[in-house]
């Protein structure tokens, strides 16, 4: 039976089971359950990426309950669908905290989602774990950033291309919204600082879901035919990637000539199509499914078991949720309570193993330490790690390459206790302007 | 790795010298190949250099297999070539081996820099190949590496070459290598090299010429280069315009396909069908299902998958369309706002339904072999899938015209839209015609889905991305007129592609939208307005 025919059956089954699930009382542990909010899009544009994260969270919660819960109490997931609608995300976050009484929320994918729920978490003093690589330039007391900041993904990737592949000309191609714009701003400054002439940098933005890449790909080919090594740094978002790579393959752009390094393309995005023409293009992440460690093998096996399919892949944001969830569990155990203030105090400095054989530590700026891996796409949709940082890279909330944010620092421990401390004016409260 | 590259080149140089002087000194392939077992990338790099150092054309299959990802190792330490089907070959002897099964093999993975080394090595080793094509690609590879050390090799090859096309590329490669060598060339050598490179008239040669303009020592050299640059620039300018027109036609044909179904449901029937995009999406999913069945049951027939998907997609979406018309829309005729809301709600339901059944991720719809790759036409790179979509759009358009103008169904459709009551009085079953018309429009949208599955994501959001563009095309072209839709789609496509290089993709879209708004202000009924009372009915 093929995958989708099973899906029809399981959809019907899931409906029936869902009804019975609510009726069944929690059996395993003593005490009042601790409620964990899951705030992801299960419909709309972002469902393609976020549905998996919801499932990963459900799996982690189930595993934790089997291991005895937290503080001797069972965990109870509360799933809401933000439907790729950001004002709705803020409303639902409020409902999760005020009505459903959750103690912690794992959620959001896009930066606009995070920005729109931020005030809610601040006002109601709750906790949000945000699992996706993002543009940085932010640190908030109630938010924990378990995805990569630009210095944990973009900058090392550019370094790799510059040093190992000898790239001299750069195309920064992105979708037109806050993450690519900010990342490209940082990268452009970084490249200029590294001695790249501004003529050798081409910046290109496209609308969401852009599907006609003919002109842009031929522009890239023209830009790259100068005789000097050219690479594309892609912050193109989700859906637009498939047509982009297809057009690259069709116009005969080979990874050996013009490699594309992507920051938003992972195993999940590649599972949508035949990657044979893409072999050799790159992606920079902090986790790849192909990394061979016992922790990762265990995680993949558990995931396949939970989701009921051997074909499903794991990806970087899933690992971020894995790390974030384990950090929260440890912090709650250490604090002896789920109270937000106590957890915020106890979580800094907590170390949990990541899936690539290292240790993730929660830093005072609410970012974590991560290894940076560069992988080349293989014809089975997986990545082959061709380079990795020797040490773990601590996440930097404020980029050192932008003059207005280089002076800022975030530290949520005493005595500073500030997300944007200006080291020049010695005040908490943002840049000098 | 930074020092491994020069090392490899050095080894390679030694090899070239060695090949002439003392071929016996190099290691034999049988010694080198086993070192690739469990090798790091750097060790692989050394092994490739050592293989090249043998100068033996017999190592080409191993190198090619490595480059294409067809080289495998087993836990026992054996190295094998396996191309996914056919026998498993021993990497040293090239003979089929017994006792090794596919499951034992694990691929030897390489990275981009190794891939480049392999390509360059194959180029050097195959320059004397018997096959024209192999020599051609070897010469092309040498042109892009422009390595002065290849000059003797190229000269030897040029002297032996009989195929004029291949010789021309070899001469260009030699010219590029000569210019890159930094040696002082004689006037004659220099002007020959410049002429050879200018004859390519592409951007790569332009870059080489521009670089050499600075190195030119005499005025005659400079004039020669400038003339070459001038020539290339002219050729490029013409090509750019032609390229933009082609891209525009190609984008226009996609728009036409997406909009033409709407031109019937919205244009002819006047139904604002917000679920039109979802019909396109369903068509794409039908293609996916057809391919899935073919993949599991008849893998050999994959190239025919689209031929099967086309009628099936038309039927499925057509039936869905009839069901929607009978179930929802017929209760809402004459109430455009309610129709809009109902169909919009329906579109959300269909999207979420597909998401529940097939999952939210993209589904893999492959290109049949005849739709992959590019060909060169008068210096333009034309991709096969775009060309087929243009042809497909033209055929669909022609068939639709035929149906509307030459069949009794078409006649009845036009009669009902022009004057429903009169048509009814003449004995036409107007409800039946409504259902058929809506089914036809939806079926054509399904056809668009088959085509779009070849260039876009097959995901539940597929339709959403096209619905606004489709309405734009129909309104711009003139409601109720198929020719208007054709002209509208092509105009928008070409205009978009000419704006994009200057304004960028984001701004181009905005500019087009503003232009359409202004245009609609002047001509509210679009390019080709229907005249007569049908308009006000």
Interface residues (C-beta under 8 A of the other chain):
Chain A: X2 X4 X7 X8 X11 X42 X43 X44 X45 X47 X48 X51 X52 X163 X164 X165 X176 X204 X205 X206 X207 X209 X210 X211 X212 X214 X215 X216 X218 X219 X221 X222 X225 X226 X227 X239 X242 X243 X246 X247 X249 X250 X251 X252 X255 X256 X259 X268 X269 X271 X272 X273 X274 X279 X280 X282 X376 X378 X379 X384 X386
Chain B: X1 X2 X41 X69 X109 X111 X112 X113 X115 X116 X119 X202 X203 X204 X207 X208 X211 X243 X244 X247 X250 X251 X254 X289 X292 X293 X296 X351 X352 X355 X356 X357 X358 X359 X360 X361 X362 X363 X364 X365 X366 X372 X373 X374 X381 X383 X384 X385 X386 X455 X456 X457 X458 X459 X460 X461 X464 X465 X496 X497 X500 X501 X504 X505 X506 X509
